């Protein structure tokens, strides 16, 4: 269960509270992380870092007190703090002869298939070159999604781990483990060593969100664990300030909580599952039953269309599945309830004769 000797590709996520000290980034801490990761690199492991802290570092430089709520100010703090944050990583890893590269992301990059593949290719190239990609949410250009799209980068770390086929995701936070109940409210709360299934009980027992400049919390970490688990990726949640925490985790010590995956979906299925849907296609019970038998979705089973989407977008099928649709919303409204042969009669011979093929459909309870 905690044997990571064959874990070749590892994602390390470092939260805001873990990185921070006196309103800025803790330089000694970053160097300590770099030393532990350098050992893994020398052992021919591939490492990717997901970092938070840009907003907090910018706020610290500006001597702002408390959480920054104003959107424009958060963007400004991120723009100020991001280069300072990367400077700390570059300086720390340079001591061990390792180069790092900055990669800034928004939710749209991961939701669009083309930009997602470009990201994957970029990360793969950096890893082949022996460079450590350091990823962060691009808060300086985010708007409504800032701090909520990824939850202090918890979700981002899981999405990246999933999309690059990582073997292990280490989430370093200001909590030491998942507990059976919120330890801030219950003195008898006990840490959980291993989670084999993320049940409603596990989720409901999670505590509230994190500290001053962070936007995550135990719930976002559990959601992240669900995403990574779909890729067959093990997840270890541990306190980032524990002594030599990365080295000890890799040695198999019972540090923090390990989340074990239940299934391993293919790369395309994971992309579909984790992409934000652009709309909803309502289908009848007969069509849903056919999909569960690995059949295509035909226009005859469509009862309604919600939202504006185009061919190639990811959509919801009722509340049960996600799919890549071969028809746009306007086209589907015209064809809803009709026979599949009418697709080509109405739209032309070059079009597919199904709304979605089996390989483009993923059930949420797969």
BALOBA-1460 file (C-alpha; in Angstrom, 3 decimals):
// residues 366
<rec num="1" residu="x" x="0.000" y="0.000" z="0.000"/>
<rec num="2" residu="x" x="2.814" y="2.450" z="0.898"/>
<rec num="3" residu="x" x="5.456" y="0.847" z="-1.259"/>
<rec num="4" residu="x" x="6.473" y="3.627" z="-3.645"/>
<rec num="5" residu="x" x="9.619" y="2.046" z="-5.061"/>
<rec num="6" residu="x" x="7.988" y="1.842" z="-8.500"/>
<rec num="7" residu="x" x="6.453" y="5.318" z="-8.357"/>
<rec num="8" residu="x" x="8.360" y="7.051" z="-11.142"/>
<rec num="9" residu="x" x="6.304" y="10.167" z="-11.772"/>
<rec num="10" residu="x" x="5.421" y="12.153" z="-8.647"/>
<rec num="11" residu="x" x="3.444" y="15.351" z="-8.166"/>
<rec num="12" residu="x" x="4.111" y="17.381" z="-5.009"/>
<rec num="13" residu="x" x="1.516" y="20.004" z="-4.075"/>
<rec num="14" residu="x" x="2.532" y="22.663" z="-1.541"/>
<rec num="15" residu="x" x="-0.189" y="24.798" z="0.038"/>
<rec num="16" residu="x" x="-0.110" y="28.472" z="0.911"/>
<rec num="17" residu="x" x="-0.041" y="27.992" z="4.681"/>
<rec num="18" residu="x" x="2.812" y="25.486" z="4.346"/>
<rec num="19" residu="x" x="4.952" y="27.850" z="2.285"/>
<rec num="20" residu="x" x="4.282" y="31.014" z="4.239"/>
<rec num="21" residu="x" x="6.240" y="32.686" z="7.006"/>
<rec num="22" residu="x" x="5.880" y="36.263" z="8.284"/>
<rec num="23" residu="x" x="3.892" y="37.403" z="5.248"/>
<rec num="24" residu="x" x="6.234" y="35.894" z="2.675"/>
<rec num="25" residu="x" x="7.638" y="32.597" z="1.474"/>
<rec num="26" residu="x" x="9.811" y="30.686" z="3.919"/>
<rec num="27" residu="x" x="13.117" y="30.463" z="2.042"/>
<rec num="28" residu="x" x="14.571" y="27.809" z="4.334"/>
<rec num="29" residu="x" x="11.487" y="25.657" z="3.898"/>
<rec num="30" residu="x" x="11.648" y="25.853" z="0.088"/>
<rec num="31" residu="x" x="15.299" y="24.887" z="0.196"/>
<rec num="32" residu="x" x="14.445" y="21.890" z="2.385"/>
<rec num="33" residu="x" x="11.823" y="20.766" z="-0.115"/>
<rec num="34" residu="x" x="14.314" y="21.232" z="-2.941"/>
<rec num="35" residu="x" x="16.866" y="19.051" z="-1.126"/>
<rec num="36" residu="x" x="14.344" y="16.217" z="-0.704"/>
<rec num="37" residu="x" x="13.154" y="16.450" z="-4.311"/>
<rec num="38" residu="x" x="16.747" y="16.588" z="-5.577"/>
<rec num="39" residu="x" x="17.332" y="13.174" z="-3.974"/>
<rec num="40" residu="x" x="14.416" y="11.770" z="-5.944"/>
<rec num="41" residu="x" x="15.636" y="13.361" z="-9.181"/>
<rec num="42" residu="x" x="19.062" y="11.774" z="-8.643"/>
<rec num="43" residu="x" x="17.233" y="8.450" z="-8.344"/>
<rec num="44" residu="x" x="15.766" y="9.051" z="-11.838"/>
<rec num="45" residu="x" x="12.289" y="9.994" z="-10.596"/>
<rec num="46" residu="x" x="10.266" y="12.633" z="-12.461"/>
<rec num="47" residu="x" x="8.897" y="15.437" z="-10.272"/>
<rec num="48" residu="x" x="6.238" y="18.072" z="-10.839"/>
<rec num="49" residu="x" x="5.477" y="20.769" z="-8.260"/>
<rec num="50" residu="x" x="2.089" y="22.430" z="-7.819"/>
<rec num="51" residu="x" x="2.583" y="25.546" z="-5.754"/>
<rec num="52" residu="x" x="0.304" y="28.050" z="-4.085"/>
<rec num="53" residu="x" x="1.411" y="31.237" z="-2.388"/>
<rec num="54" residu="x" x="1.546" y="33.939" z="-5.078"/>
<rec num="55" residu="x" x="-1.339" y="35.991" z="-3.663"/>
<rec num="56" residu="x" x="-0.051" y="35.628" z="-0.113"/>
<rec num="57" residu="x" x="3.452" y="36.647" z="-1.135"/>
<rec num="58" residu="x" x="2.185" y="39.701" z="-3.028"/>
<rec num="59" residu="x" x="-0.006" y="40.676" z="-0.086"/>
<rec num="60" residu="x" x="2.968" y="40.312" z="2.232"/>
<rec num="61" residu="x" x="5.133" y="42.572" z="0.080"/>
<rec num="62" residu="x" x="2.369" y="45.185" z="0.094"/>
<rec num="63" residu="x" x="1.995" y="44.706" z="3.864"/>
<rec num="64" residu="x" x="-1.721" y="43.952" z="3.560"/>
<rec num="65" residu="x" x="-3.345" y="42.554" z="6.682"/>
<rec num="66" residu="x" x="-5.784" y="39.656" z="6.660"/>
<rec num="67" residu="x" x="-7.310" y="37.913" z="3.629"/>
<rec num="68" residu="x" x="-7.529" y="39.892" z="0.369"/>
<rec num="69" residu="x" x="-11.185" y="39.872" z="-0.704"/>
<rec num="70" residu="x" x="-11.255" y="42.421" z="-3.526"/>
<rec num="71" residu="x" x="-10.885" y="40.701" z="-6.913"/>
<rec num="72" residu="x" x="-8.693" y="43.359" z="-8.512"/>
<rec num="73" residu="x" x="-6.437" y="43.452" z="-5.472"/>
<rec num="74" residu="x" x="-6.127" y="39.632" z="-5.495"/>
<rec num="75" residu="x" x="-5.110" y="39.793" z="-9.150"/>
<rec num="76" residu="x" x="-2.569" y="42.503" z="-8.369"/>
<rec num="77" residu="x" x="-1.162" y="40.518" z="-5.447"/>
<rec num="78" residu="x" x="-0.851" y="37.440" z="-7.652"/>
<rec num="79" residu="x" x="0.984" y="39.411" z="-10.350"/>
<rec num="80" residu="x" x="3.390" y="40.816" z="-7.756"/>
<rec num="81" residu="x" x="3.881" y="37.579" z="-5.881"/>
<rec num="82" residu="x" x="4.267" y="35.070" z="-8.719"/>
<rec num="83" residu="x" x="7.751" y="36.169" z="-9.928"/>
<rec num="84" residu="x" x="8.923" y="36.415" z="-6.317"/>
<rec num="85" residu="x" x="7.642" y="32.888" z="-5.681"/>
<rec num="86" residu="x" x="9.408" y="31.503" z="-8.755"/>
<rec num="87" residu="x" x="12.600" y="33.292" z="-7.736"/>
<rec num="88" residu="x" x="12.547" y="31.313" z="-4.487"/>
<rec num="89" residu="x" x="12.111" y="28.014" z="-6.328"/>
<rec num="90" residu="x" x="14.812" y="28.801" z="-8.888"/>
<rec num="91" residu="x" x="17.279" y="29.836" z="-6.191"/>
<rec num="92" residu="x" x="16.581" y="26.768" z="-4.045"/>
<rec num="93" residu="x" x="16.853" y="24.203" z="-6.854"/>
<rec num="94" residu="x" x="19.887" y="25.886" z="-8.407"/>
<rec num="95" residu="x" x="21.859" y="24.849" z="-5.328"/>
<rec num="96" residu="x" x="21.347" y="21.245" z="-6.455"/>
<rec num="97" residu="x" x="22.000" y="21.862" z="-10.145"/>
<rec num="98" residu="x" x="18.340" y="21.522" z="-11.118"/>
<rec num="99" residu="x" x="16.420" y="23.841" z="-13.427"/>
<rec num="100" residu="x" x="12.746" y="24.707" z="-12.903"/>
<rec num="101" residu="x" x="10.132" y="26.018" z="-15.315"/>
<rec num="102" residu="x" x="7.063" y="28.133" z="-14.590"/>
<rec num="103" residu="x" x="3.691" y="26.944" z="-15.953"/>
<rec num="104" residu="x" x="0.604" y="29.054" z="-15.206"/>
<rec num="105" residu="x" x="-2.851" y="27.594" z="-15.763"/>
<rec num="106" residu="x" x="-6.512" y="28.517" z="-15.835"/>
<rec num="107" residu="x" x="-9.460" y="26.140" z="-15.747"/>
<rec num="108" residu="x" x="-10.077" y="26.697" z="-19.471"/>
<rec num="109" residu="x" x="-6.683" y="25.253" z="-20.373"/>
<rec num="110" residu="x" x="-7.622" y="21.948" z="-18.769"/>
<rec num="111" residu="x" x="-11.212" y="21.915" z="-20.064"/>
<rec num="112" residu="x" x="-10.313" y="22.398" z="-23.728"/>
<rec num="113" residu="x" x="-8.934" y="19.233" z="-25.311"/>
<rec num="114" residu="x" x="-6.464" y="21.041" z="-27.610"/>
<rec num="115" residu="x" x="-4.931" y="23.253" z="-24.919"/>
<rec num="116" residu="x" x="-4.886" y="20.331" z="-22.489"/>
<rec num="117" residu="x" x="-2.872" y="18.249" z="-24.973"/>
<rec num="118" residu="x" x="-0.515" y="21.192" z="-25.510"/>
<rec num="119" residu="x" x="-0.004" y="21.388" z="-21.745"/>
<rec num="120" residu="x" x="0.624" y="17.655" z="-21.510"/>
<rec num="121" residu="x" x="3.189" y="17.789" z="-24.319"/>
<rec num="122" residu="x" x="4.929" y="20.755" z="-22.703"/>
<rec num="123" residu="x" x="5.188" y="19.016" z="-19.317"/>
<rec num="124" residu="x" x="6.393" y="15.788" z="-20.946"/>
<rec num="125" residu="x" x="9.147" y="17.703" z="-22.782"/>
<rec num="126" residu="x" x="10.280" y="19.479" z="-19.617"/>
<rec num="127" residu="x" x="10.470" y="16.171" z="-17.747"/>
<rec num="128" residu="x" x="12.526" y="14.589" z="-20.535"/>
<rec num="129" residu="x" x="14.924" y="17.536" z="-20.251"/>
<rec num="130" residu="x" x="15.300" y="16.949" z="-16.517"/>
<rec num="131" residu="x" x="13.550" y="20.228" z="-15.703"/>
<rec num="132" residu="x" x="11.020" y="20.407" z="-12.860"/>
<rec num="133" residu="x" x="7.756" y="22.075" z="-13.948"/>
<rec num="134" residu="x" x="6.366" y="24.374" z="-11.244"/>
<rec num="135" residu="x" x="2.658" y="24.906" z="-11.861"/>
<rec num="136" residu="x" x="0.296" y="27.441" z="-10.346"/>
<rec num="137" residu="x" x="-3.129" y="28.872" z="-11.107"/>
<rec num="138" residu="x" x="-2.822" y="32.033" z="-13.187"/>
<rec num="139" residu="x" x="-4.593" y="34.186" z="-10.620"/>
<rec num="140" residu="x" x="-3.537" y="37.462" z="-12.229"/>
<rec num="141" residu="x" x="-5.850" y="36.842" z="-15.218"/>
<rec num="142" residu="x" x="-8.551" y="34.769" z="-13.491"/>
<rec num="143" residu="x" x="-11.838" y="36.467" z="-12.647"/>
<rec num="144" residu="x" x="-14.763" y="34.648" z="-11.057"/>
<rec num="145" residu="x" x="-12.748" y="31.473" z="-10.811"/>
<rec num="146" residu="x" x="-9.885" y="32.937" z="-8.792"/>
<rec num="147" residu="x" x="-9.325" y="30.840" z="-5.702"/>
<rec num="148" residu="x" x="-12.421" y="28.754" z="-6.413"/>
<rec num="149" residu="x" x="-11.613" y="26.912" z="-9.616"/>
<rec num="150" residu="x" x="-8.924" y="24.825" z="-7.967"/>
<rec num="151" residu="x" x="-9.329" y="25.370" z="-4.200"/>
<rec num="152" residu="x" x="-5.835" y="26.529" z="-3.190"/>
<rec num="153" residu="x" x="-4.559" y="24.291" z="-6.024"/>
<rec num="154" residu="x" x="-5.826" y="21.083" z="-4.415"/>
<rec num="155" residu="x" x="-7.989" y="20.301" z="-7.438"/>
<rec num="156" residu="x" x="-5.311" y="21.562" z="-9.809"/>
<rec num="157" residu="x" x="-2.759" y="19.153" z="-8.358"/>
<rec num="158" residu="x" x="-5.145" y="16.224" z="-8.824"/>
<rec num="159" residu="x" x="-6.049" y="17.243" z="-12.373"/>
<rec num="160" residu="x" x="-2.388" y="17.549" z="-13.313"/>
<rec num="161" residu="x" x="-1.539" y="14.229" z="-11.648"/>
<rec num="162" residu="x" x="-4.376" y="12.627" z="-13.573"/>
<rec num="163" residu="x" x="-3.535" y="14.190" z="-16.907"/>
<rec num="164" residu="x" x="0.194" y="13.361" z="-16.841"/>
<rec num="165" residu="x" x="-0.353" y="9.801" z="-15.560"/>
<rec num="166" residu="x" x="1.430" y="10.380" z="-12.256"/>
<rec num="167" residu="x" x="1.971" y="7.410" z="-9.971"/>
<rec num="168" residu="x" x="1.766" y="9.396" z="-6.735"/>
<rec num="169" residu="x" x="0.388" y="12.746" z="-5.583"/>
<rec num="170" residu="x" x="1.809" y="14.132" z="-2.336"/>
<rec num="171" residu="x" x="-0.344" y="16.911" z="-0.900"/>
<rec num="172" residu="x" x="1.556" y="18.953" z="1.658"/>
<rec num="173" residu="x" x="-0.778" y="21.046" z="3.781"/>
<rec num="174" residu="x" x="-1.218" y="22.574" z="7.222"/>
<rec num="175" residu="x" x="-3.123" y="19.472" z="8.370"/>
<rec num="176" residu="x" x="-1.389" y="16.243" z="9.291"/>
<rec num="177" residu="x" x="-4.051" y="13.773" z="8.120"/>
<rec num="178" residu="x" x="-7.692" y="13.180" z="7.368"/>
<rec num="179" residu="x" x="-9.667" y="12.660" z="10.589"/>
<rec num="180" residu="x" x="-12.843" y="10.708" z="11.233"/>
<rec num="181" residu="x" x="-14.398" y="13.988" z="12.374"/>
<rec num="182" residu="x" x="-13.365" y="17.635" z="12.447"/>
<rec num="183" residu="x" x="-10.530" y="17.780" z="15.048"/>
<rec num="184" residu="x" x="-11.170" y="21.494" z="15.628"/>
<rec num="185" residu="x" x="-14.618" y="20.666" z="16.970"/>
<rec num="186" residu="x" x="-14.131" y="17.194" z="18.441"/>
<rec num="187" residu="x" x="-11.344" y="16.403" z="20.922"/>
<rec num="188" residu="x" x="-11.777" y="12.667" z="20.310"/>
<rec num="189" residu="x" x="-11.207" y="12.905" z="16.546"/>
<rec num="190" residu="x" x="-8.823" y="10.230" z="15.274"/>
<rec num="191" residu="x" x="-6.544" y="10.332" z="12.210"/>
<rec num="192" residu="x" x="-7.317" y="7.913" z="9.384"/>
<rec num="193" residu="x" x="-4.310" y="5.995" z="8.082"/>
<rec num="194" residu="x" x="-5.811" y="4.807" z="4.796"/>
<rec num="195" residu="x" x="-8.937" y="5.524" z="2.748"/>
<rec num="196" residu="x" x="-10.058" y="2.877" z="0.258"/>
<rec num="197" residu="x" x="-13.365" y="4.490" z="-0.672"/>
<rec num="198" residu="x" x="-14.375" y="8.125" z="-0.370"/>
<rec num="199" residu="x" x="-17.852" y="7.655" z="1.036"/>
<rec num="200" residu="x" x="-20.441" y="10.276" z="1.977"/>
<rec num="201" residu="x" x="-19.428" y="9.718" z="5.601"/>
<rec num="202" residu="x" x="-15.815" y="10.606" z="4.799"/>
<rec num="203" residu="x" x="-16.878" y="13.742" z="2.940"/>
<rec num="204" residu="x" x="-19.380" y="14.914" z="5.558"/>
<rec num="205" residu="x" x="-16.787" y="14.601" z="8.316"/>
<rec num="206" residu="x" x="-14.365" y="16.949" z="6.590"/>
<rec num="207" residu="x" x="-13.607" y="20.294" z="8.194"/>
<rec num="208" residu="x" x="-13.948" y="23.814" z="6.848"/>
<rec num="209" residu="x" x="-11.617" y="25.822" z="4.612"/>
<rec num="210" residu="x" x="-8.045" y="26.777" z="5.284"/>
<rec num="211" residu="x" x="-6.082" y="29.723" z="6.569"/>
<rec num="212" residu="x" x="-5.658" y="33.427" z="5.788"/>
<rec num="213" residu="x" x="-4.453" y="33.545" z="2.174"/>
<rec num="214" residu="x" x="-5.349" y="29.960" z="1.244"/>
<rec num="215" residu="x" x="-8.666" y="28.989" z="-0.333"/>
<rec num="216" residu="x" x="-8.622" y="25.258" z="0.220"/>
<rec num="217" residu="x" x="-9.750" y="23.027" z="3.032"/>
<rec num="218" residu="x" x="-10.318" y="19.362" z="3.756"/>
<rec num="219" residu="x" x="-13.290" y="19.159" z="1.405"/>
<rec num="220" residu="x" x="-11.226" y="20.368" z="-1.556"/>
<rec num="221" residu="x" x="-8.547" y="17.822" z="-0.672"/>
<rec num="222" residu="x" x="-11.105" y="15.019" z="-0.642"/>
<rec num="223" residu="x" x="-12.447" y="16.159" z="-4.007"/>
<rec num="224" residu="x" x="-8.877" y="16.207" z="-5.292"/>
<rec num="225" residu="x" x="-8.339" y="12.676" z="-4.021"/>
<rec num="226" residu="x" x="-11.402" y="11.537" z="-5.983"/>
<rec num="227" residu="x" x="-10.004" y="13.003" z="-9.198"/>
<rec num="228" residu="x" x="-6.529" y="11.489" z="-8.792"/>
<rec num="229" residu="x" x="-8.000" y="8.126" z="-7.813"/>
<rec num="230" residu="x" x="-9.774" y="7.916" z="-11.179"/>
<rec num="231" residu="x" x="-6.312" y="7.809" z="-12.758"/>
<rec num="232" residu="x" x="-5.097" y="4.990" z="-10.535"/>
<rec num="233" residu="x" x="-2.903" y="7.500" z="-8.716"/>
<rec num="234" residu="x" x="-2.262" y="7.084" z="-4.996"/>
<rec num="235" residu="x" x="-2.526" y="10.233" z="-2.873"/>
<rec num="236" residu="x" x="-0.805" y="10.982" z="0.418"/>
<rec num="237" residu="x" x="-2.064" y="13.921" z="2.485"/>
<rec num="238" residu="x" x="0.466" y="15.015" z="5.099"/>
<rec num="239" residu="x" x="1.635" y="18.011" z="7.118"/>
<rec num="240" residu="x" x="4.114" y="19.916" z="4.978"/>
<rec num="241" residu="x" x="6.118" y="21.064" z="7.983"/>
<rec num="242" residu="x" x="6.825" y="17.563" z="9.263"/>
<rec num="243" residu="x" x="10.558" y="16.790" z="9.240"/>
<rec num="244" residu="x" x="11.769" y="15.367" z="5.899"/>
<rec num="245" residu="x" x="8.154" y="14.632" z="5.039"/>
<rec num="246" residu="x" x="8.687" y="13.865" z="1.332"/>
<rec num="247" residu="x" x="11.636" y="11.562" z="1.997"/>
<rec num="248" residu="x" x="9.730" y="9.718" z="4.706"/>
<rec num="249" residu="x" x="6.637" y="9.290" z="2.534"/>
<rec num="250" residu="x" x="8.723" y="7.872" z="-0.296"/>
<rec num="251" residu="x" x="10.396" y="5.495" z="2.191"/>
<rec num="252" residu="x" x="6.969" y="4.069" z="3.017"/>
<rec num="253" residu="x" x="6.601" y="5.493" z="6.516"/>
<rec num="254" residu="x" x="2.968" y="5.781" z="7.748"/>
<rec num="255" residu="x" x="2.881" y="9.561" z="7.396"/>
<rec num="256" residu="x" x="-0.496" y="11.266" z="7.023"/>
<rec num="257" residu="x" x="-3.387" y="9.636" z="5.179"/>
<rec num="258" residu="x" x="-3.097" y="7.609" z="1.999"/>
<rec num="259" residu="x" x="-5.993" y="7.469" z="-0.447"/>
<rec num="260" residu="x" x="-6.038" y="4.311" z="-2.543"/>
<rec num="261" residu="x" x="-7.499" y="4.322" z="-6.079"/>
<rec num="262" residu="x" x="-10.379" y="2.005" z="-7.017"/>
<rec num="263" residu="x" x="-10.121" y="2.177" z="-10.816"/>
<rec num="264" residu="x" x="-7.916" y="3.466" z="-13.585"/>
<rec num="265" residu="x" x="-9.686" y="5.186" z="-16.431"/>
<rec num="266" residu="x" x="-7.997" y="5.878" z="-19.749"/>
<rec num="267" residu="x" x="-6.570" y="9.327" z="-20.423"/>
<rec num="268" residu="x" x="-9.409" y="10.492" z="-22.678"/>
<rec num="269" residu="x" x="-12.068" y="9.206" z="-20.268"/>
<rec num="270" residu="x" x="-10.398" y="11.118" z="-17.433"/>
<rec num="271" residu="x" x="-10.328" y="14.297" z="-19.492"/>
<rec num="272" residu="x" x="-14.043" y="13.952" z="-20.195"/>
<rec num="273" residu="x" x="-14.839" y="13.177" z="-16.569"/>
<rec num="274" residu="x" x="-12.876" y="16.139" z="-15.194"/>
<rec num="275" residu="x" x="-13.899" y="18.756" z="-17.765"/>
<rec num="276" residu="x" x="-16.502" y="21.375" z="-16.917"/>
<rec num="277" residu="x" x="-19.658" y="20.663" z="-18.972"/>
<rec num="278" residu="x" x="-20.842" y="23.315" z="-21.430"/>
<rec num="279" residu="x" x="-24.471" y="22.217" z="-21.274"/>
<rec num="280" residu="x" x="-26.889" y="19.384" z="-20.593"/>
<rec num="281" residu="x" x="-28.531" y="16.883" z="-22.930"/>
<rec num="282" residu="x" x="-31.662" y="15.408" z="-21.387"/>
<rec num="283" residu="x" x="-32.365" y="11.839" z="-22.458"/>
<rec num="284" residu="x" x="-35.097" y="9.306" z="-21.691"/>
<rec num="285" residu="x" x="-34.741" y="6.147" z="-19.593"/>
<rec num="286" residu="x" x="-34.469" y="3.905" z="-22.642"/>
<rec num="287" residu="x" x="-31.515" y="5.867" z="-23.985"/>
<rec num="288" residu="x" x="-29.804" y="5.872" z="-20.579"/>
<rec num="289" residu="x" x="-30.199" y="2.110" z="-20.247"/>
<rec num="290" residu="x" x="-28.728" y="1.661" z="-23.739"/>
<rec num="291" residu="x" x="-25.702" y="3.778" z="-22.818"/>
<rec num="292" residu="x" x="-25.026" y="1.565" z="-19.803"/>
<rec num="293" residu="x" x="-24.859" y="-1.363" z="-22.245"/>
<rec num="294" residu="x" x="-22.107" y="0.453" z="-24.167"/>
<rec num="295" residu="x" x="-24.399" y="1.749" z="-26.921"/>
<rec num="296" residu="x" x="-24.261" y="5.097" z="-28.703"/>
<rec num="297" residu="x" x="-26.514" y="8.009" z="-27.834"/>
<rec num="298" residu="x" x="-28.988" y="8.534" z="-30.700"/>
<rec num="299" residu="x" x="-31.105" y="11.642" z="-31.308"/>
<rec num="300" residu="x" x="-34.283" y="9.591" z="-30.839"/>
<rec num="301" residu="x" x="-33.497" y="9.364" z="-27.095"/>
<rec num="302" residu="x" x="-32.987" y="13.116" z="-26.622"/>
<rec num="303" residu="x" x="-35.836" y="14.920" z="-24.857"/>
<rec num="304" residu="x" x="-34.367" y="18.374" z="-24.214"/>
<rec num="305" residu="x" x="-31.226" y="20.499" z="-24.586"/>
<rec num="306" residu="x" x="-29.938" y="23.005" z="-22.041"/>
<rec num="307" residu="x" x="-27.212" y="25.604" z="-22.556"/>
<rec num="308" residu="x" x="-25.188" y="26.693" z="-25.553"/>
<rec num="309" residu="x" x="-22.517" y="24.273" z="-26.771"/>
<rec num="310" residu="x" x="-20.891" y="23.223" z="-30.003"/>
<rec num="311" residu="x" x="-19.827" y="19.918" z="-31.514"/>
<rec num="312" residu="x" x="-16.801" y="18.575" z="-29.627"/>
<rec num="313" residu="x" x="-17.778" y="20.104" z="-26.276"/>
<rec num="314" residu="x" x="-18.201" y="18.081" z="-23.094"/>
<rec num="315" residu="x" x="-21.798" y="18.008" z="-21.858"/>
<rec num="316" residu="x" x="-23.785" y="16.333" z="-19.104"/>
<rec num="317" residu="x" x="-26.209" y="13.521" z="-19.942"/>
<rec num="318" residu="x" x="-28.910" y="14.102" z="-17.332"/>
<rec num="319" residu="x" x="-27.032" y="13.949" z="-14.001"/>
<rec num="320" residu="x" x="-25.499" y="10.533" z="-14.660"/>
<rec num="321" residu="x" x="-22.752" y="10.882" z="-17.271"/>
<rec num="322" residu="x" x="-20.565" y="13.219" z="-19.288"/>
<rec num="323" residu="x" x="-20.008" y="12.965" z="-23.033"/>
<rec num="324" residu="x" x="-18.315" y="14.642" z="-25.968"/>
<rec num="325" residu="x" x="-21.181" y="15.590" z="-28.261"/>
<rec num="326" residu="x" x="-20.905" y="15.396" z="-32.049"/>
<rec num="327" residu="x" x="-23.722" y="17.934" z="-32.400"/>
<rec num="328" residu="x" x="-24.069" y="21.518" z="-31.251"/>
<rec num="329" residu="x" x="-26.990" y="22.678" z="-29.130"/>
<rec num="330" residu="x" x="-28.890" y="24.299" z="-32.021"/>
<rec num="331" residu="x" x="-28.417" y="21.238" z="-34.242"/>
<rec num="332" residu="x" x="-29.507" y="18.884" z="-31.492"/>
<rec num="333" residu="x" x="-32.664" y="20.881" z="-30.798"/>
<rec num="334" residu="x" x="-33.620" y="20.386" z="-34.465"/>
<rec num="335" residu="x" x="-32.885" y="16.644" z="-34.368"/>
<rec num="336" residu="x" x="-34.175" y="15.742" z="-30.888"/>
<rec num="337" residu="x" x="-36.501" y="12.725" z="-31.066"/>
<rec num="338" residu="x" x="-35.708" y="12.009" z="-34.715"/>
<rec num="339" residu="x" x="-34.170" y="8.872" z="-36.240"/>
<rec num="340" residu="x" x="-30.378" y="8.811" z="-36.492"/>
<rec num="341" residu="x" x="-30.442" y="8.564" z="-40.312"/>
<rec num="342" residu="x" x="-31.994" y="12.035" z="-40.387"/>
<rec num="343" residu="x" x="-28.767" y="13.575" z="-39.048"/>
<rec num="344" residu="x" x="-27.045" y="13.265" z="-42.395"/>
<rec num="345" residu="x" x="-30.219" y="14.086" z="-44.309"/>
<rec num="346" residu="x" x="-30.518" y="17.398" z="-42.459"/>
<rec num="347" residu="x" x="-26.882" y="18.315" z="-41.722"/>
<rec num="348" residu="x" x="-25.060" y="16.666" z="-44.625"/>
<rec num="349" residu="x" x="-23.285" y="13.372" z="-45.408"/>
<rec num="350" residu="x" x="-20.056" y="14.259" z="-43.584"/>
<rec num="351" residu="x" x="-21.666" y="14.304" z="-40.146"/>
<rec num="352" residu="x" x="-21.664" y="11.441" z="-37.637"/>
<rec num="353" residu="x" x="-24.967" y="9.575" z="-37.326"/>
<rec num="354" residu="x" x="-24.869" y="9.539" z="-33.495"/>
<rec num="355" residu="x" x="-24.969" y="12.206" z="-30.812"/>
<rec num="356" residu="x" x="-22.150" y="10.545" z="-28.856"/>
<rec num="357" residu="x" x="-20.258" y="7.285" z="-29.370"/>
<rec num="358" residu="x" x="-19.593" y="4.855" z="-26.453"/>
<rec num="359" residu="x" x="-15.908" y="5.828" z="-26.270"/>
<rec num="360" residu="x" x="-16.969" y="9.456" z="-25.740"/>
<rec num="361" residu="x" x="-19.298" y="8.708" z="-22.806"/>
<rec num="362" residu="x" x="-18.192" y="8.349" z="-19.170"/>
<rec num="363" residu="x" x="-20.573" y="7.581" z="-16.300"/>
<rec num="364" residu="x" x="-19.966" y="9.444" z="-13.076"/>
<rec num="365" residu="x" x="-20.401" y="6.191" z="-11.141"/>
<rec num="366" residu="x" x="-18.243" y="4.221" z="-13.575"/>
